[in-house]
């Protein structure tokens, strides 16, 4: 009986997990790499764009104030998700995006948000 209940519980959890993503859909698997001092120097040469959704616009001033206090590495600008996905290429750019996971387990709902910083780096040949 315990095994049947455990199996039912696991199956229920498999079907009640979803992901919310703000950013372009890509199938890129990041390679594990140690963050070197040279990476920080490369980051400092970029402009960082904070990507926000239309639903975030009413809180945009809060984001701007918090990031102005906390982010000192690069100049920061704010762009909408539509601008981010428009395909426009930005040289020397890094991007903050907010993503999250939504999990429903019976009557318990959990949303986990995380902030990602992405920077394109040219491969040295």
N, CA, C and O atoms as a printed pandas DataFrame, in Angstrom:
     atom_number atom_name residue_name chain_id  residue_number  x_coord  y_coord  z_coord
0              1         N          UNK        A               1    0.830   -1.202    0.000
1              2        CA          UNK        A               1    0.000    0.000    0.000
2              3         C          UNK        A               1    0.870    1.260    0.000
3              4         O          UNK        A               1    0.577    2.223   -0.709
4              5         N          UNK        A               2    1.957    1.245    0.812
5              6        CA          UNK        A               2    2.836    2.414    0.866
6              7         C          UNK        A               2    3.498    2.659   -0.488
7              8         O          UNK        A               2    3.674    3.805   -0.901
8              9         N          UNK        A               3    3.862    1.583   -1.172
9             10        CA          UNK        A               3    4.494    1.732   -2.482
10            11         C          UNK        A               3    3.526    2.331   -3.491
11            12         O          UNK        A               3    3.924    3.149   -4.321
12            13         N          UNK        A               4    2.269    1.935   -3.429
13            14        CA          UNK        A               4    1.264    2.476   -4.350
14            15         C          UNK        A               4    1.051    3.962   -4.080
15            16         O          UNK        A               4    0.968    4.752   -5.020
16            17         N          UNK        A               5    0.962    4.354   -2.811
17            18        CA          UNK        A               5    0.803    5.766   -2.460
18            19         C          UNK        A               5    2.012    6.581   -2.907
19            20         O          UNK        A               5    1.859    7.681   -3.438
20            21         N          UNK        A               6    3.214    6.047   -2.693
21            22        CA          UNK        A               6    4.429    6.734   -3.106
22            23         C          UNK        A               6    4.450    6.904   -4.627
23            24         O          UNK        A               6    4.797    7.973   -5.130
24            25         N          UNK        A               7    4.083    5.856   -5.352
25            26        CA          UNK        A               7    4.039    5.927   -6.804
26            27         C          UNK        A               7    3.027    6.976   -7.275
27            28         O          UNK        A               7    3.318    7.751   -8.186
28            29         N          UNK        A               8    1.854    7.005   -6.666
29            30        CA          UNK        A               8    0.837    8.018   -7.014
30            31         C          UNK        A               8    1.345    9.423   -6.728
31            32         O          UNK        A               8    1.123   10.341   -7.518
32            33         N          UNK        A               9    2.021    9.591   -5.606
33            34        CA          UNK        A               9    2.575   10.894   -5.238
34            35         C          UNK        A               9    3.613   11.346   -6.263
35            36         O          UNK        A               9    3.600   12.502   -6.688
36            37         N          UNK        A              10    4.504   10.455   -6.659
37            38        CA          UNK        A              10    5.541   10.798   -7.630
38            39         C          UNK        A              10    4.946   11.128   -8.993
39            40         O          UNK        A              10    5.385   12.074   -9.647
40            41         N          UNK        A              11    3.959   10.364   -9.424
41            42        CA          UNK        A              11    3.321   10.634  -10.714
42            43         C          UNK        A              11    2.626   11.983  -10.681
43            44         O          UNK        A              11    2.708   12.740  -11.648
44            45         N          UNK        A              12    1.944   12.300   -9.591
45            46        CA          UNK        A              12    1.279   13.598   -9.450
46            47         C          UNK        A              12    2.285   14.731   -9.553
47            48         O          UNK        A              12    2.015   15.731  -10.217
48            49         N          UNK        A              13    3.426   14.597   -8.916
49            50        CA          UNK        A              13    4.449   15.641   -8.973
50            51         C          UNK        A              13    5.032   15.798  -10.362
51            52         O          UNK        A              13    5.397   16.909  -10.749
52            53         N          UNK        A              14    5.131   14.729  -11.116
53            54        CA          UNK        A              14    5.665   14.822  -12.472
54            55         C          UNK        A              14    4.790   15.686  -13.362
55            56         O          UNK        A              14    5.301   16.392  -14.232
56            57         N          UNK        A              15    3.492   15.643  -13.159
57            58        CA          UNK        A              15    2.576   16.370  -14.019
58            59         C          UNK        A              15    2.197   17.747  -13.486
59            60         O          UNK        A              15    1.416   18.454  -14.123
60            61         N          UNK        A              16    2.727   18.142  -12.339
61            62        CA          UNK        A              16    2.343   19.437  -11.775
62            63         C          UNK        A              16    3.527   20.384  -11.659
63            64         O          UNK        A              16    3.605   21.167  -10.713
64            65         N          UNK        A              17    4.446   20.319  -12.612
65            66        CA          UNK        A              17    5.628   21.167  -12.589
66            67         C          UNK        A              17    5.723   21.895  -13.919
67            68         O          UNK        A              17    5.647   21.272  -14.977
68            69         N          UNK        A              18    5.889   23.199  -13.872
69            70        CA          UNK        A              18    6.039   23.967  -15.101
70            71         C          UNK        A              18    7.079   25.047  -14.892
71            72         O          UNK        A              18    7.503   25.311  -13.767
72            73         N          UNK        A              19    7.481   25.662  -15.977
73            74        CA          UNK        A              19    8.495   26.701  -15.905
74            75         C          UNK        A              19    8.012   27.948  -16.614
75            76         O          UNK        A              19    7.357   27.875  -17.654
76            77         N          UNK        A              20    8.344   29.099  -16.036
77            78        CA          UNK        A              20    8.077   30.394  -16.645
78            79         C          UNK        A              20    9.435   30.933  -17.049
79            80         O          UNK        A              20   10.387   30.863  -16.272
80            81         N          UNK        A              21    9.534   31.470  -18.252
81            82        CA          UNK        A              21   10.829   31.963  -18.703
82            83         C          UNK        A              21   10.648   33.296  -19.404
83            84         O          UNK        A              21    9.748   33.457  -20.229
84            85         N          UNK        A              22   11.501   34.244  -19.073
85            86        CA          UNK        A              22   11.522   35.517  -19.768
86            87         C          UNK        A              22   12.829   35.559  -20.531
87            88         O          UNK        A              22   13.899   35.645  -19.930
88            89         N          UNK        A              23   12.752   35.501  -21.813
89            90        CA          UNK        A              23   13.945   35.483  -22.643
90            91         C          UNK        A              23   13.682   34.642  -23.876
91            92         O          UNK        A              23   12.662   33.959  -23.964
92            93         N          UNK        A              24   14.600   34.691  -24.828
93            94        CA          UNK        A              24   14.374   33.921  -26.041
94            95         C          UNK        A              24   14.472   32.428  -25.754
95            96         O          UNK        A              24   15.236   32.000  -24.888
96            97         N          UNK        A              25   13.697   31.647  -26.484
97            98        CA          UNK        A              25   13.751   30.206  -26.335
98            99         C          UNK        A              25   14.996   29.702  -27.053
99           100         O          UNK        A              25   15.138   29.891  -28.262
100          101         N          UNK        A              26   15.870   29.082  -26.336
101          102        CA          UNK        A              26   17.082   28.531  -26.930
102          103         C          UNK        A              26   17.295   27.131  -26.399
103          104         O          UNK        A              26   16.783   26.769  -25.340
104          105         N          UNK        A              27   18.034   26.369  -27.120
105          106        CA          UNK        A              27   18.372   25.019  -26.698
106          107         C          UNK        A              27   19.859   24.930  -26.417
107          108         O          UNK        A              27   20.520   23.981  -26.838
108          109         N          UNK        A              28   20.377   25.897  -25.721
109          110        CA          UNK        A              28   21.793   25.942  -25.417
110          111         C          UNK        A              28   22.002   25.419  -24.009
111          112         O          UNK        A              28   21.338   25.852  -23.066
112          113         N          UNK        A              29   22.917   24.499  -23.878
113          114        CA          UNK        A              29   23.271   23.991  -22.559
114          115         C          UNK        A              29   24.569   24.669  -22.147
115          116         O          UNK        A              29   25.598   24.481  -22.797
116          117         N          UNK        A              30   24.535   25.460  -21.068
117          118        CA          UNK        A              30   25.757   26.151  -20.666
118          119         C          UNK        A              30   26.823   25.154  -20.234
119          120         O          UNK        A              30   26.538   24.140  -19.598
120          121         N          UNK        A              31   28.043   25.471  -20.595
121          122        CA          UNK        A              31   29.163   24.642  -20.162
122          123         C          UNK        A              31   29.634   25.144  -18.806
123          124         O          UNK        A              31   29.662   26.347  -18.545
124          125         N          UNK        A              32   29.997   24.215  -17.963
125          126        CA          UNK        A              32   30.512   24.613  -16.656
126          127         C          UNK        A              32   31.890   25.219  -16.844
127          128         O          UNK        A              32   32.753   24.647  -17.510
128          129         N          UNK        A              33   32.080   26.375  -16.253
129          130        CA          UNK        A              33   33.341   27.073  -16.385
130          131         C          UNK        A              33   33.552   27.916  -15.140
131          132         O          UNK        A              33   32.616   28.537  -14.635
132          133         N          UNK        A              34   34.730   27.936  -14.668
133          134        CA          UNK        A              34   35.051   28.764  -13.517
134          135         C          UNK        A              34   35.020   30.233  -13.945
135          136         O          UNK        A              34   35.537   30.594  -15.002
136          137         N          UNK        A              35   34.411   31.065  -13.113
137          138        CA          UNK        A              35   34.334   32.498  -13.383
138          139         C          UNK        A              35   35.691   33.113  -13.035
139          140         O          UNK        A              35   36.062   33.201  -11.865
140          141         N          UNK        A              36   36.409   33.527  -14.047
141          142        CA          UNK        A              36   37.773   34.043  -13.891
142          143         C          UNK        A              36   37.765   35.567  -13.762
143          144         O          UNK        A              36   36.798   36.214  -14.164
144          145         N          UNK        A              37   38.830   36.143  -13.208
145          146        CA          UNK        A              37   38.928   37.610  -13.159
146          147         C          UNK        A              37   38.792   38.253  -14.543
147          148         O          UNK        A              37   38.255   39.354  -14.660
148          149         N          UNK        A              38   39.270   37.582  -15.580
149          150        CA          UNK        A              38   39.144   38.114  -16.944
150          151         C          UNK        A              38   37.676   38.203  -17.361
151          152         O          UNK        A              38   37.298   39.092  -18.125
152          153         N          UNK        A              39   36.848   37.281  -16.860
153          154        CA          UNK        A              39   35.416   37.332  -17.162
154          155         C          UNK        A              39   34.783   38.579  -16.556
155          156         O          UNK        A              39   33.952   39.228  -17.192
156          157         N          UNK        A              40   35.171   38.914  -15.337
157          158        CA          UNK        A              40   34.651   40.122  -14.699
158          159         C          UNK        A              40   35.107   41.360  -15.463
159          160         O          UNK        A              40   34.338   42.305  -15.635
160          161         N          UNK        A              41   36.341   41.357  -15.916
161          162        CA          UNK        A              41   36.830   42.498  -16.703
162          163         C          UNK        A              41   36.055   42.623  -18.018
163          164         O          UNK        A              41   35.727   43.730  -18.445
164          165         N          UNK        A              42   35.766   41.489  -18.658
165          166        CA          UNK        A              42   34.967   41.518  -19.889
166          167         C          UNK        A              42   33.561   42.036  -19.600
167          168         O          UNK        A              42   33.009   42.809  -20.384
168          169         N          UNK        A              43   32.975   41.609  -18.468
169          170        CA          UNK        A              43   31.646   42.081  -18.075
170          171         C          UNK        A              43   31.652   43.596  -17.871
171          172         O          UNK        A              43   30.715   44.282  -18.281
172          173         N          UNK        A              44   32.686   44.110  -17.251
173          174        CA          UNK        A              44   32.764   45.554  -16.975
174          175         C          UNK        A              44   32.811   46.390  -18.243
175          176         O          UNK        A              44   32.542   47.591  -18.199
176          177         N          UNK        A              45   33.150   45.775  -19.380
177          178        CA          UNK        A              45   33.204   46.494  -20.655
178          179         C          UNK        A              45   31.867   46.487  -21.381
179          180         O          UNK        A              45   31.765   47.003  -22.494
180          181         N          UNK        A              46   30.834   45.904  -20.762
181          182        CA          UNK        A              46   29.520   45.830  -21.397
182          183         C          UNK        A              46   28.570   46.868  -20.809
183          184         O          UNK        A              46   28.843   47.482  -19.777
184          185         N          UNK        A              47   27.470   47.039  -21.486
185          186        CA          UNK        A              47   26.314   47.723  -20.917
186          187         C          UNK        A              47   25.339   46.619  -20.542
187          188         O          UNK        A              47   25.049   45.743  -21.357
188          189         N          UNK        A              48   24.835   46.654  -19.326
189          190        CA          UNK        A              48   23.897   45.629  -18.879
190          191         C          UNK        A              48   22.477   46.123  -19.102
191          192         O          UNK        A              48   22.122   47.237  -18.718
192          193         N          UNK        A              49   21.673   45.272  -19.731
193          194        CA          UNK        A              49   20.279   45.584  -20.004
194          195         C          UNK        A              49   19.413   44.746  -19.084
195          196         O          UNK        A              49   19.509   43.518  -19.082
196          197         N          UNK        A              50   18.571   45.398  -18.304
197          198        CA          UNK        A              50   17.613   44.697  -17.460
198          199         C          UNK        A              50   16.343   44.510  -18.280
199          200         O          UNK        A              50   15.727   45.484  -18.712
200          201         N          UNK        A              51   15.954   43.258  -18.491
201          202        CA          UNK        A              51   14.800   42.938  -19.327
202          203         C          UNK        A              51   13.566   42.823  -18.439
203          204         O          UNK        A              51   13.546   42.045  -17.486
204          205         N          UNK        A              52   12.536   43.606  -18.762
205          206        CA          UNK        A              52   11.306   43.561  -17.978
206          207         C          UNK        A              52   10.118   43.212  -18.882
207          208         O          UNK        A              52   10.129   43.466  -20.086
208          209         N          UNK        A              53    9.108   42.630  -18.263
209          210        CA          UNK        A              53    7.885   42.280  -18.979
210          211         C          UNK        A              53    6.884   43.431  -18.873
211          212         O          UNK        A              53    7.029   44.322  -18.036
212          213         N          UNK        A              54    5.891   43.397  -19.717
213          214        CA          UNK        A              54    4.838   44.415  -19.689
214          215         C          UNK        A              54    4.179   44.469  -18.312
215          216         O          UNK        A              54    3.826   45.546  -17.832
216          217         N          UNK        A              55    4.016   43.310  -17.679
217          218        CA          UNK        A              55    3.388   43.265  -16.359
218          219         C          UNK        A              55    4.275   43.856  -15.271
219          220         O          UNK        A              55    3.798   44.119  -14.168
220          221         N          UNK        A              56    5.553   44.068  -15.559
221          222        CA          UNK        A              56    6.482   44.655  -14.585
222          223         C          UNK        A              56    6.543   46.180  -14.666
223          224         O          UNK        A              56    7.175   46.817  -13.824
224          225         N          UNK        A              57    5.897   46.766  -15.664
225          226        CA          UNK        A              57    6.053   48.200  -15.905
226          227         C          UNK        A              57    5.636   49.058  -14.720
227          228         O          UNK        A              57    6.250   50.096  -14.476
228          229         N          UNK        A              58    4.611   48.655  -13.977
229          230        CA          UNK        A              58    4.183   49.479  -12.848
230          231         C          UNK        A              58    5.200   49.432  -11.701
231          232         O          UNK        A              58    5.194   50.314  -10.843
232          233         N          UNK        A              59    6.066   48.421  -11.673
233          234        CA          UNK        A              59    7.108   48.315  -10.647
234          235         C          UNK        A              59    8.487   48.708  -11.176
235          236         O          UNK        A              59    9.488   48.522  -10.484
236          237         N          UNK        A              60    8.550   49.240  -12.376
237          238        CA          UNK        A              60    9.826   49.528  -13.019
238          239         C          UNK        A              60   10.683   50.500  -12.215
239          240         O          UNK        A              60   11.899   50.326  -12.140
240          241         N          UNK        A              61   10.082   51.505  -11.622
241          242        CA          UNK        A              61   10.849   52.464  -10.819
242          243         C          UNK        A              61   11.478   51.797   -9.593
243          244         O          UNK        A              61   12.570   52.175   -9.169
244          245         N          UNK        A              62   10.784   50.805   -9.028
245          246        CA          UNK        A              62   11.334   50.048   -7.899
246          247         C          UNK        A              62   12.555   49.272   -8.355
247          248         O          UNK        A              62   13.576   49.265   -7.667
248          249         N          UNK        A              63   12.461   48.612   -9.520
249          250        CA          UNK        A              63   13.602   47.880  -10.070
250          251         C          UNK        A              63   14.775   48.828  -10.311
251          252         O          UNK        A              63   15.914   48.523   -9.957
252          253         N          UNK        A              64   14.487   49.974  -10.913
253          254        CA          UNK        A              64   15.550   50.934  -11.216
254          255         C          UNK        A              64   16.248   51.403   -9.949
255          256         O          UNK        A              64   17.475   51.497   -9.916
256          257         N          UNK        A              65   15.478   51.699   -8.904
257          258        CA          UNK        A              65   16.081   52.150   -7.650
258          259         C          UNK        A              65   16.925   51.063   -6.998
259          260         O          UNK        A              65   18.029   51.332   -6.525
260          261         N          UNK        A              66   16.415   49.848   -6.973
261          262        CA          UNK        A              66   17.155   48.738   -6.349
262          263         C          UNK        A              66   18.437   48.441   -7.106
263          264         O          UNK        A              66   19.484   48.231   -6.494
264          265         N          UNK        A              67   18.365   48.420   -8.427
265          266        CA          UNK        A              67   19.566   48.121   -9.205
266          267         C          UNK        A              67   20.577   49.267   -9.169
267          268         O          UNK        A              67   21.783   49.027   -9.215
268          269         N          UNK        A              68   20.102   50.495   -9.087
269          270        CA          UNK        A              68   21.026   51.630   -8.973
270          271         C          UNK        A              68   21.854   51.532   -7.687
271          272         O          UNK        A              68   23.026   51.906   -7.667
272          273         N          UNK        A              69   21.241   51.031   -6.624
273          274        CA          UNK        A              69   21.960   50.853   -5.355
274          275         C          UNK        A              69   22.877   49.645   -5.371
275          276         O          UNK        A              69   23.977   49.691   -4.820
276          277         N          UNK        A              70   22.431   48.556   -6.001
277          278        CA          UNK        A              70   23.145   47.284   -5.882
278          279         C          UNK        A              70   24.135   47.006   -7.010
279          280         O          UNK        A              70   25.118   46.298   -6.792
280          281         N          UNK        A              71   23.908   47.531   -8.188
281          282        CA          UNK        A              71   24.720   47.160   -9.352
282          283         C          UNK        A              71   25.704   48.270   -9.684
283          284         O          UNK        A              71   25.310   49.357  -10.107
284          285         N          UNK        A              72   26.994   47.987   -9.489
285          286        CA          UNK        A              72   28.025   49.000   -9.711
286          287         C          UNK        A              72   29.037   48.612  -10.784
287          288         O          UNK        A              72   29.967   49.373  -11.048
288          289         N          UNK        A              73   28.878   47.456  -11.404
289          290        CA          UNK        A              73   29.896   46.960  -12.331
290          291         C          UNK        A              73   29.832   47.581  -13.714
291          292         O          UNK        A              73   30.869   47.809  -14.338
292          293         N          UNK        A              74   28.633   47.858  -14.202
293          294        CA          UNK        A              74   28.472   48.342  -15.573
294          295         C          UNK        A              74   27.355   49.383  -15.615
295          296         O          UNK        A              74   26.539   49.467  -14.696
296          297         N          UNK        A              75   27.324   50.171  -16.682
297          298        CA          UNK        A              75   26.127   51.000  -16.879
298          299         C          UNK        A              75   24.935   50.071  -17.088
299          300         O          UNK        A              75   25.084   48.992  -17.663
300          301         N          UNK        A              76   23.756   50.482  -16.627
301          302        CA          UNK        A              76   22.576   49.626  -16.767
302          303         C          UNK        A              76   21.458   50.400  -17.455
303          304         O          UNK        A              76   21.206   51.567  -17.153
304          305         N          UNK        A              77   20.801   49.725  -18.380
305          306        CA          UNK        A              77   19.650   50.288  -19.081
306          307         C          UNK        A              77   18.510   49.284  -18.982
307          308         O          UNK        A              77   18.732   48.102  -18.722
308          309         N          UNK        A              78   17.302   49.760  -19.187
309          310        CA          UNK        A              78   16.112   48.922  -19.057
310          311         C          UNK        A              78   15.446   48.798  -20.416
311          312         O          UNK        A              78   15.191   49.793  -21.095
312          313         N          UNK        A              79   15.165   47.548  -20.804
313          314        CA          UNK        A              79   14.495   47.308  -22.078
314          315         C          UNK        A              79   13.344   46.329  -21.850
315          316         O          UNK        A              79   13.390   45.491  -20.949
316          317         N          UNK        A              80   12.333   46.451  -22.669
317          318        CA          UNK        A              80   11.190   45.547  -22.561
318          319         C          UNK        A              80   11.543   44.187  -23.156
319          320         O          UNK        A              80   12.506   44.045  -23.909
320          321         N          UNK        A              81   10.749   43.213  -22.803
321          322        CA          UNK        A              81   10.927   41.874  -23.354
322          323         C          UNK        A              81   10.790   41.900  -24.877
323          324         O          UNK        A              81   11.501   41.178  -25.577
324          325         N          UNK        A              82    9.879   42.729  -25.390
325          326        CA          UNK        A              82    9.684   42.848  -26.832
326          327         C          UNK        A              82   10.955   43.361  -27.501
327          328         O          UNK        A              82   11.343   42.866  -28.559
328          329         N          UNK        A              83   11.608   44.353  -26.889
329          330        CA          UNK        A              83   12.874   44.858  -27.442
330          331         C          UNK        A              83   13.950   43.773  -27.397
331          332         O          UNK        A              83   14.735   43.619  -28.332
332          333         N          UNK        A              84   13.970   43.028  -26.293
333          334        CA          UNK        A              84   14.961   41.971  -26.098
334          335         C          UNK        A              84   14.832   40.879  -27.151
335          336         O          UNK        A              84   15.839   40.356  -27.628
336          337         N          UNK        A              85   13.614   40.535  -27.514
337          338        CA          UNK        A              85   13.384   39.454  -28.474
338          339         C          UNK        A              85   13.266   39.947  -29.911
339          340         O          UNK        A              85   12.982   39.156  -30.811
340          341         N          UNK        A              86   13.476   41.228  -30.139
341          342        CA          UNK        A              86   13.311   41.789  -31.484
342          343         C          UNK        A              86   14.396   41.343  -32.453
343          344         O          UNK        A              86   14.248   41.523  -33.662
344          345         N          UNK        A              87   15.463   40.776  -31.961
345          346        CA          UNK        A              87   16.544   40.339  -32.837
346          347         C          UNK        A              87   17.611   41.399  -33.040
347          348         O          UNK        A              87   18.617   41.159  -33.708
348          349         N          UNK        A              88   17.389   42.568  -32.461
349          350        CA          UNK        A              88   18.393   43.627  -32.588
350          351         C          UNK        A              88   19.670   43.199  -31.872
351          352         O          UNK        A              88   19.631   42.745  -30.728
352          353         N          UNK        A              89   20.790   43.346  -32.551
353          354        CA          UNK        A              89   22.069   42.970  -31.958
354          355         C          UNK        A              89   22.642   44.163  -31.202
355          356         O          UNK        A              89   22.686   45.277  -31.722
356          357         N          UNK        A              90   23.065   43.924  -30.008
357          358        CA          UNK        A              90   23.690   44.965  -29.200
358          359         C          UNK        A              90   25.136   44.549  -28.938
359          360         O          UNK        A              90   25.398   43.469  -28.409
360          361         N          UNK        A              91   26.060   45.414  -29.313
361          362        CA          UNK        A              91   27.475   45.103  -29.083
362          363         C          UNK        A              91   27.809   45.346  -27.626
363          364         O          UNK        A              91   27.247   46.232  -26.983
364          365         N          UNK        A              92   28.729   44.549  -27.116
365          366        CA          UNK        A              92   29.212   44.703  -25.740
366          367         C          UNK        A              92   28.043   44.775  -24.753
367          368         O          UNK        A              92   27.927   45.720  -23.973
368          369         N          UNK        A              93   27.195   43.771  -24.807
369          370        CA          UNK        A              93   25.993   43.777  -23.974
370          371         C          UNK        A              93   25.956   42.571  -23.049
371          372         O          UNK        A              93   26.453   41.491  -23.366
372          373         N          UNK        A              94   25.343   42.801  -21.889
373          374        CA          UNK        A              94   24.992   41.724  -20.962
374          375         C          UNK        A              94   23.537   41.960  -20.584
375          376         O          UNK        A              94   23.037   43.081  -20.681
376          377         N          UNK        A              95   22.855   40.892  -20.149
377          378        CA          UNK        A              95   21.418   40.980  -19.922
378          379         C          UNK        A              95   21.022   40.342  -18.605
379          380         O          UNK        A              95   21.401   39.206  -18.320
380          381         N          UNK        A              96   20.256   41.077  -17.797
381          382        CA          UNK        A              96   19.593   40.518  -16.626
382          383         C          UNK        A              96   18.190   40.105  -17.058
383          384         O          UNK        A              96   17.467   40.899  -17.660
384          385         N          UNK        A              97   17.804   38.874  -16.755
385          386        CA          UNK        A              97   16.436   38.421  -16.990
386          387         C          UNK        A              97   15.918   37.754  -15.718
387          388         O          UNK        A              97   16.687   37.189  -14.940
388          389         N          UNK        A              98   14.616   37.829  -15.521
389          390        CA          UNK        A              98   13.988   37.160  -14.387
390          391         C          UNK        A              98   13.258   35.934  -14.931
391          392         O          UNK        A              98   12.457   36.032  -15.861
392          393         N          UNK        A              99   13.545   34.801  -14.347
393          394        CA          UNK        A              99   12.879   33.553  -14.726
394          395         C          UNK        A              99   12.318   32.933  -13.461
395          396         O          UNK        A              99   12.562   33.421  -12.357
396          397         N          UNK        A             100   11.571   31.866  -13.624
397          398        CA          UNK        A             100   11.020   31.228  -12.445
398          399         C          UNK        A             100   10.426   29.872  -12.724
399          400         O          UNK        A             100   10.197   29.496  -13.873
400          401         N          UNK        A             101   10.182   29.150  -11.660
401          402        CA          UNK        A             101    9.528   27.851  -11.723
402          403         C          UNK        A             101    8.246   27.926  -10.907
403          404         O          UNK        A             101    8.220   28.504   -9.820
404          405         N          UNK        A             102    7.197   27.343  -11.438
405          406        CA          UNK        A             102    5.912   27.279  -10.755
406          407         C          UNK        A             102    5.638   25.816  -10.465
407          408         O          UNK        A             102    5.701   24.981  -11.368
408          409         N          UNK        A             103    5.337   25.497   -9.220
409          410        CA          UNK        A             103    5.065   24.115   -8.844
410          411         C          UNK        A             103    3.753   24.057   -8.083
411          412         O          UNK        A             103    3.526   24.813   -7.138
412          413         N          UNK        A             104    2.907   23.158   -8.508
413          414        CA          UNK        A             104    1.629   22.947   -7.854
414          415         C          UNK        A             104    1.628   21.536   -7.304
415          416         O          UNK        A             104    1.814   20.570   -8.043
416          417         N          UNK        A             105    1.419   21.424   -6.006
417          418        CA          UNK        A             105    1.393   20.123   -5.349
418          419         C          UNK        A             105    0.162   20.110   -4.449
419          420         O          UNK        A             105    0.198   20.593   -3.317
420          421         N          UNK        A             106   -0.919   19.553   -4.966
421          422        CA          UNK        A             106   -2.162   19.568   -4.206
422          423         C          UNK        A             106   -2.642   20.998   -4.042
423          424         O          UNK        A             106   -2.859   21.698   -5.030
424          425         N          UNK        A             107   -2.811   21.437   -2.798
425          426        CA          UNK        A             107   -3.242   22.812   -2.518
426          427         C          UNK        A             107   -2.077   23.766   -2.326
427          428         O          UNK        A             107   -2.289   24.956   -2.094
428          429         N          UNK        A             108   -0.852   23.270   -2.419
429          430        CA          UNK        A             108    0.342   24.090   -2.205
430          431         C          UNK        A             108    0.909   24.558   -3.534
431          432         O          UNK        A             108    1.235   23.748   -4.401
432          433         N          UNK        A             109    1.023   25.864   -3.686
433          434        CA          UNK        A             109    1.628   26.442   -4.881
434          435         C          UNK        A             109    2.930   27.101   -4.487
435          436         O          UNK        A             109    2.981   27.848   -3.510
436          437         N          UNK        A             110    3.974   26.835   -5.233
437          438        CA          UNK        A             110    5.277   27.429   -4.968
438          439         C          UNK        A             110    5.792   28.069   -6.246
439          440         O          UNK        A             110    5.775   27.447   -7.308
440          441         N          UNK        A             111    6.245   29.296   -6.146
441          442        CA          UNK        A             111    6.877   29.961   -7.279
442          443         C          UNK        A             111    8.281   30.359   -6.842
443          444         O          UNK        A             111    8.456   31.043   -5.834
444          445         N          UNK        A             112    9.262   29.932   -7.594
445          446        CA          UNK        A             112   10.653   30.274   -7.301
446          447         C          UNK        A             112   11.161   31.153   -8.441
447          448         O          UNK        A             112   11.153   30.739   -9.601
448          449         N          UNK        A             113   11.597   32.351   -8.114
449          450        CA          UNK        A             113   12.133   33.267   -9.110
450          451         C          UNK        A             113   13.645   33.328   -8.971
451          452         O          UNK        A             113   14.192   33.161   -7.881
452          453         N          UNK        A             114   14.305   33.568  -10.082
453          454        CA          UNK        A             114   15.743   33.779  -10.031
454          455         C          UNK        A             114   16.139   34.798  -11.091
455          456         O          UNK        A             114   15.478   34.947  -12.119
456          457         N          UNK        A             115   17.215   35.482  -10.815
457          458        CA          UNK        A             115   17.741   36.511  -11.692
458          459         C          UNK        A             115   18.971   35.947  -12.388
459          460         O          UNK        A             115   19.888   35.457  -11.730
460          461         N          UNK        A             116   18.997   36.014  -13.708
461          462        CA          UNK        A             116   20.161   35.520  -14.434
462          463         C          UNK        A             116   20.863   36.673  -15.129
463          464         O          UNK        A             116   20.233   37.637  -15.564
464          465         N          UNK        A             117   22.155   36.556  -15.222
465          466        CA          UNK        A             117   22.985   37.529  -15.939
466          467         C          UNK        A             117   23.649   36.779  -17.073
467          468         O          UNK        A             117   24.401   35.832  -16.840
468          469         N          UNK        A             118   23.376   37.199  -18.304
469          470        CA          UNK        A             118   23.937   36.552  -19.485
470          471         C          UNK        A             118   24.826   37.516  -20.226
471          472         O          UNK        A             118   24.510   38.697  -20.367
472          473         N          UNK        A             119   25.944   36.998  -20.697
473          474        CA          UNK        A             119   26.882   37.811  -21.479
474          475         C          UNK        A             119   27.423   36.950  -22.601
475          476         O          UNK        A             119   27.853   35.819  -22.370
476          477         N          UNK        A             120   27.405   37.471  -23.798
477          478        CA          UNK        A             120   27.983   36.735  -24.922
478          479         C          UNK        A             120   29.478   36.996  -24.947
479          480         O          UNK        A             120   29.936   38.131  -24.819
480          481         N          UNK        A             121   30.215   35.925  -25.112
481          482        CA          UNK        A             121   31.672   36.029  -25.142
482          483         C          UNK        A             121   32.167   35.424  -26.443
483          484         O          UNK        A             121   31.772   34.317  -26.808
484          485         N          UNK        A             122   33.028   36.144  -27.142
485          486        CA          UNK        A             122   33.602   35.612  -28.377
486          487         C          UNK        A             122   34.658   34.574  -28.045
487          488         O          UNK        A             122   35.466   34.748  -27.132
488          489         N          UNK        A             123   34.631   33.497  -28.806
489          490        CA          UNK        A             123   35.658   32.472  -28.656
490          491         C          UNK        A             123   36.953   32.975  -29.285
491          492         O          UNK        A             123   36.956   33.546  -30.376
492          493         N          UNK        A             124   38.027   32.752  -28.585
493          494        CA          UNK        A             124   39.323   33.105  -29.151
494          495         C          UNK        A             124   39.770   31.989  -30.054
495          496         O          UNK        A             124   39.740   30.820  -29.670
496          497         N          UNK        A             125   40.193   32.345  -31.274
497          498        CA          UNK        A             125   40.618   31.312  -32.218
498          499         C          UNK        A             125   42.098   31.327  -32.422
499          500         O          UNK        A             125   42.624   30.520  -33.188
